[in-house]
Amino acid sequence: MAYENIKYEKEDGIAIITLNRPQALNAISHPLAKEFEDALSDIEKDDNVRVFIVTGGPRADGRPCFSAGGDLREARPADTRKPEDQAIATLEAMITGKSARQGPGATTVMEDLNKSSKLSIAAVDGICTAGGLELALGCDIIVVSETAQISDMHLKNLGTIGGAALSTKLARRIPVSMAIELCCTGDPIDGKEAHRIGLANHVFPPDKLLDGAKALAKKIATMRLAGIRLTRTTCKAIYDMDYNLTQRFQDACFAALAIGHEWKPPLGGGQR
């Protein structure tokens, strides 16, 4: 399909989704969310794609930008549910893992990312705030440019906390005290600081960011697909299981990967 709000391309076992609303700082609108969903659906069906990158196109003035978050200019559907039904939906969401919020937009994008079985890399430069940070945190790996400006403006600008579990996900990536400070002040950090505190895996000069993200994605894409999926799954299991159960789960995944697969030592006689 033709895309108006994103750019979508594939090369060498990786896919790249570029948010492309230069006049709106790549804000996540309902149409953008729908196009993002369609691109992810294509990625899921394509066995040649092992890894995908999410990044943002430049602003109208040429400066870099990841995303300023959800598009606040859009009319949001009124929640016509009774207060009792809203409360029940919230409680049910705690069990099902689905969002209790209604309507498309940034929340839909986060849920699509959570459902994806492919490994994702966020390549961040320029503004990355609010729903843009939620989007980055929804990816498995974050790489940044030195000139990235990462923040959470929800409390500062709107008097509320971020949706899509922003503060929770942020506190799982970096020290809790730093997550509290970022969310409560709205102060931005650059790429070097994001890397220093563990939010980003790598930091690159601005003109090397996408090349760095592609190099990392292509390295991962050469690995066995089932192994990538289960490595990702077992690493994330620490959030939902206790220590002993994570070990048993990893043992089960190891056994599953071994079925019908002949192990071959690396060239040069490397150790197992």
MIDRENZA-338411 format. One line per field, with one value per residue (C-alpha): chain; x, y, z. Coordinates in Angstrom, 1 decimal, always signed. Example, Ala and Ser with C-alpha at 12.3 -4.5 7.8 and 13.67 -1.06 7.14 Angstrom:
// residues 2
mol: A;A
X: +12.3;+13.7
Y: -4.5;-1.1
Z: +7.8;+7.1
//
This chain:
// residues 272
mol: A;A;A;A;A;A;A;A;A;A;A;A;A;A;A;A;A;A;A;A;A;A;A;A;A;A;A;A;A;A;A;A;A;A;A;A;A;A;A;A;A;A;A;A;A;A;A;A;A;A;A;A;A;A;A;A;A;A;A;A;A;A;A;A;A;A;A;A;A;A;A;A;A;A;A;A;A;A;A;A;A;A;A;A;A;A;A;A;A;A;A;A;A;A;A;A;A;A;A;A;A;A;A;A;A;A;A;A;A;A;A;A;A;A;A;A;A;A;A;A;A;A;A;A;A;A;A;A;A;A;A;A;A;A;A;A;A;A;A;A;A;A;A;A;A;A;A;A;A;A;A;A;A;A;A;A;A;A;A;A;A;A;A;A;A;A;A;A;A;A;A;A;A;A;A;A;A;A;A;A;A;A;A;A;A;A;A;A;A;A;A;A;A;A;A;A;A;A;A;A;A;A;A;A;A;A;A;A;A;A;A;A;A;A;A;A;A;A;A;A;A;A;A;A;A;A;A;A;A;A;A;A;A;A;A;A;A;A;A;A;A;A;A;A;A;A;A;A;A;A;A;A;A;A;A;A;A;A;A;A;A;A;A;A;A;A;A;A;A;A;A;A
X: +0.0;+1.0;+2.0;+1.6;+2.6;+5.5;+8.2;+8.6;+11.5;+13.2;+16.8;+19.1;+16.8;+15.8;+12.9;+12.9;+9.8;+10.4;+7.8;+7.2;+5.1;+7.7;+5.3;+4.0;+7.3;+6.3;+3.4;+1.6;-1.8;-4.6;-3.6;+0.0;-0.9;-2.9;+0.0;+2.4;+0.1;+0.0;+3.8;+4.2;+1.7;+3.8;+6.9;+5.3;+4.3;+7.8;+10.1;+13.0;+12.8;+14.4;+14.8;+13.1;+14.2;+11.9;+13.2;+11.9;+12.4;+13.7;+11.5;+10.3;+13.4;+15.8;+16.6;+16.4;+13.3;+12.1;+8.6;+6.9;+4.4;+0.7;-1.0;-2.9;-4.6;-6.7;-10.2;-10.2;-13.3;-15.2;-15.3;-19.0;-18.6;-20.1;-17.6;-18.3;-17.4;-14.3;-13.1;-13.9;-12.0;-9.0;-9.0;-9.4;-6.5;-4.2;-4.8;-5.0;-2.1;-4.3;-4.8;-8.0;-7.9;-10.2;-9.4;-6.5;-3.2;-0.1;-1.6;-2.4;+1.2;+2.5;+0.2;+1.2;+4.9;+4.1;+2.5;+5.3;+7.5;+10.3;+13.2;+12.9;+15.5;+14.6;+17.0;+16.5;+17.7;+16.3;+13.0;+11.8;+9.2;+6.0;+4.5;+7.7;+9.6;+6.8;+7.5;+11.2;+10.7;+8.4;+11.4;+13.8;+16.9;+17.5;+20.3;+20.7;+22.5;+24.6;+22.1;+19.0;+16.7;+14.9;+12.3;+8.9;+6.7;+3.5;+3.5;+5.1;+2.8;-0.4;-0.3;-0.7;+1.6;+2.4;+0.3;+1.5;+3.3;+5.9;+7.2;+7.2;+9.1;+11.5;+12.2;+13.0;+15.6;+17.3;+17.7;+14.3;+15.5;+16.6;+13.2;+11.4;+13.5;+13.0;+9.2;+8.8;+10.9;+10.4;+14.1;+15.6;+18.8;+21.0;+22.2;+25.5;+23.6;+21.0;+23.8;+25.5;+22.5;+21.7;+18.7;+20.5;+22.7;+24.9;+25.4;+26.5;+27.4;+24.2;+25.3;+26.2;+23.0;+21.0;+24.2;+24.9;+21.4;+21.5;+24.8;+23.5;+20.3;+22.1;+24.4;+21.4;+19.6;+22.3;+21.4;+18.9;+15.4;+14.0;+17.1;+16.5;+12.9;+13.6;+16.6;+14.3;+11.6;+13.8;+15.5;+12.1;+10.9;+12.7;+9.9;+7.1;+8.8;+10.8;+14.5;+14.1;+11.2;+13.2;+16.0;+13.5;+11.9;+15.3;+16.0;+12.7;+13.5;+17.0;+15.4;+12.9;+15.6;+17.6;+14.8;+15.8;+18.7;+22.3;+24.7;+27.8;+30.9;+32.0;+34.8;+38.2;+37.2;+35.6;+34.3;+30.7
Y: +0.0;+3.6;+5.3;+9.0;+9.2;+6.7;+5.4;+1.6;-0.3;-3.6;-4.6;-7.5;-9.2;-6.0;-3.6;+0.1;+2.1;+5.8;+8.2;+10.8;+13.8;+16.6;+19.4;+17.8;+16.6;+13.0;+13.1;+9.8;+10.4;+7.9;+7.6;+7.1;+4.4;+2.6;+2.7;+1.5;-1.4;-2.4;-2.2;-4.4;-6.9;-7.2;-7.6;-10.4;-12.3;-12.0;-14.7;-13.0;-10.1;-10.9;-7.4;-4.1;-0.5;+2.3;+5.8;+9.3;+11.5;+15.1;+18.1;+20.5;+22.7;+19.7;+19.2;+15.6;+14.3;+11.0;+11.9;+14.5;+11.9;+11.5;+14.1;+16.3;+18.2;+15.2;+14.9;+12.0;+9.8;+10.4;+7.5;+6.7;+3.8;+4.0;+4.6;+1.0;-0.4;+1.7;+0.4;-3.2;-2.7;-1.4;-4.4;-6.9;-5.2;-6.0;-9.7;-9.7;-7.3;-5.3;-1.6;-0.4;+2.9;+3.4;+4.7;+4.5;+6.4;+6.0;+3.3;+1.2;+1.5;+0.3;-2.7;-3.6;-3.5;-5.7;-8.3;-8.4;-11.5;-9.8;-8.0;-4.2;-1.4;+2.3;+4.7;+8.0;+11.5;+14.9;+15.3;+12.1;+12.9;+11.7;+9.1;+9.2;+7.9;+5.4;+4.2;+3.9;+2.1;-0.4;-1.5;-4.2;-2.1;+1.7;+3.4;+7.1;+10.0;+12.4;+15.1;+13.2;+15.2;+12.6;+13.6;+12.9;+16.1;+14.5;+15.8;+19.2;+20.0;+18.0;+17.4;+13.7;+10.6;+8.9;+6.2;+2.8;+2.2;+4.8;+5.4;+1.6;+0.7;+3.6;+2.5;-1.0;+0.4;+2.9;+3.4;+4.1;+7.4;+8.6;+7.6;+9.6;+12.6;+12.5;+12.0;+14.6;+17.4;+17.0;+18.0;+16.5;+14.4;+14.0;+10.9;+10.6;+10.8;+8.3;+5.9;+6.6;+5.7;+2.6;+3.8;+3.4;+0.5;+2.6;+6.3;+7.5;+10.8;+12.2;+11.2;+7.7;+6.8;+5.0;+3.2;+2.1;+0.8;-1.0;-2.6;-3.9;-5.1;-6.9;-8.6;-9.9;-10.8;-13.4;-15.5;-18.3;-16.8;-19.2;-18.4;-14.7;-15.1;-17.2;-15.2;-12.1;-14.0;-15.5;-12.2;-10.5;-13.3;-11.7;-9.1;-11.8;-14.7;-15.3;-16.3;-20.0;-20.1;-18.0;-20.7;-23.5;-21.5;-21.0;-24.8;-25.5;-23.0;-24.5;-28.0;-26.6;-25.1;-28.3;-30.4;-31.3;-28.9;-30.1;-28.0;-27.0;-25.5;-22.1;-22.0;-22.1;-24.5;-21.9;-23.0;-23.8
Z: +0.0;-0.4;+2.8;+3.6;+7.3;+7.4;+5.0;+4.9;+3.3;+3.5;+2.9;+3.7;+6.3;+8.0;+7.7;+8.5;+9.5;+9.4;+11.0;+8.4;+9.5;+9.2;+9.8;+13.1;+14.6;+13.6;+16.1;+16.2;+14.6;+14.0;+10.3;+11.2;+13.8;+11.1;+8.6;+11.4;+12.1;+8.4;+8.2;+11.3;+9.9;+6.7;+8.8;+10.8;+7.6;+6.0;+7.2;+5.5;+8.0;+11.3;+12.7;+12.1;+12.9;+14.0;+13.4;+12.6;+9.5;+9.8;+10.7;+8.1;+8.8;+8.3;+12.0;+13.2;+15.0;+16.4;+17.6;+19.8;+20.9;+20.4;+18.2;+20.7;+17.9;+16.9;+18.3;+20.8;+21.1;+24.2;+26.6;+26.8;+29.1;+32.6;+35.4;+36.6;+33.2;+33.0;+36.3;+35.3;+32.0;+33.9;+36.3;+33.4;+31.6;+34.5;+33.8;+30.0;+29.4;+27.0;+27.3;+29.0;+27.0;+24.0;+20.6;+18.1;+18.2;+20.3;+22.5;+19.5;+18.2;+21.6;+21.6;+18.1;+19.1;+22.1;+19.9;+17.4;+17.3;+15.5;+17.3;+17.2;+17.4;+18.0;+16.3;+18.1;+17.1;+17.9;+19.8;+21.6;+24.2;+25.6;+23.2;+21.2;+24.3;+24.8;+21.2;+21.8;+25.1;+23.3;+21.2;+22.3;+21.8;+21.7;+19.9;+19.9;+18.3;+20.4;+19.5;+20.7;+23.1;+25.2;+27.8;+29.2;+29.1;+30.2;+33.8;+32.8;+30.0;+30.7;+34.5;+34.0;+33.7;+30.4;+29.0;+27.6;+31.0;+30.2;+33.7;+34.5;+31.3;+31.9;+35.5;+34.2;+31.8;+34.1;+37.8;+39.5;+40.9;+37.5;+36.0;+38.7;+38.0;+34.2;+34.5;+37.3;+35.8;+32.0;+31.6;+28.4;+28.3;+25.3;+23.6;+25.6;+28.9;+27.7;+27.0;+30.3;+32.3;+30.3;+28.4;+25.1;+24.0;+21.7;+20.9;+17.5;+15.8;+14.1;+10.6;+11.7;+13.6;+10.9;+9.6;+13.2;+13.7;+10.4;+11.2;+14.5;+12.9;+10.1;+12.6;+14.5;+11.3;+10.4;+13.4;+13.5;+13.6;+16.2;+18.3;+18.1;+19.1;+22.1;+23.2;+23.2;+25.0;+27.7;+28.4;+28.9;+31.1;+34.1;+34.2;+34.7;+36.5;+39.6;+39.4;+39.5;+37.0;+34.5;+34.6;+34.0;+31.2;+29.6;+29.9;+28.1;+25.3;+24.9;+24.5;+22.0;+19.9;+19.9;+18.4;+14.9;+14.9;+14.4;+16.4;+14.4;+16.0;+14.6;+12.1;+13.8;+16.5;+18.8;+22.2;+22.7
//
